[in-house]
Amino acid sequence: MDLPVIRPMVRADVDPVVDLFGRHDWGDRRLYLEFVVGHRGTRPFVADADGVVVGTGVVSLNGPAAWIGTIFVDPAWRRRGVGLELTRATIDAADDAGCRTLVLVATDAGRPMYERLGFEVQSSYRILEAPGLPVGTPVDPRIRRYEEADLPAMATLDAEATGEDRTHLLRAFAAETTSRVLDAGGGAVGGFVVRAPWGGGATIAPRIEDACAILDARRVSQGPGGRVRAGLLSENEAGIDRLLANGWTDAWHAPRLVRGARMAWRPEAIWGQFNHAFG
């Protein structure tokens, strides 16, 4: 049997992909898929076997860096090189866009394939979680709702932390209802959290105290029945120790792999992600 054709994902593919993921316990990712097929900064692909979608891959083009994710192959088509071809399609799209560094978060099953393609372990994500806090728990008064005028300062802070240009994602997701900033005075932003429609939240703060204030505000907004997650890099040992001391617990961890030019970034300033296909 011939291998599937790798082609760009289109809006008509969303329902079949949602069904594919649902049948294999990958959760409901409809909101995410609807975003990536319509957003100019992302390139989604599918593996098409005679009109049937049997695999996916997505790349987010973040200026000098690109994130590769959502590499999924129907179990019936695995071990035939489909995942490899989907990954190569995302790499080619990143190369065409001029991205110098490729980033991804690997599963145990996928890591050998990525290493064959030249990816190397750079760091690891440690995902921690904590219960929500009672309504009425004091929130740092510096934390306020996002205003449109905050976007340039947020983009600068984000670029210093990640080494990427995620302005296209911040502009797409930041809103008064989805985002909070830590006001450092004089128009400066000391940190922020921006929530994506499907959950998750890019959280950036160079100072541990500011990051904890933002995370505690999220815990209050969730209330005692909810839970909040944070994603820290292994380099941020001080931040991990602080959260563990504040009652956070480990949820899971995964390696971060890179290929290409070395990045100028500050991993200790990263406290949460949009998801592991965007960073």
Order of alpha helices (4+ residues) and beta strands (2+ residues): beta-alpha-alpha-beta-beta-beta-alpha-beta-alpha-beta-beta-alpha-alpha-beta-beta-beta-alpha-beta-alpha-beta-beta
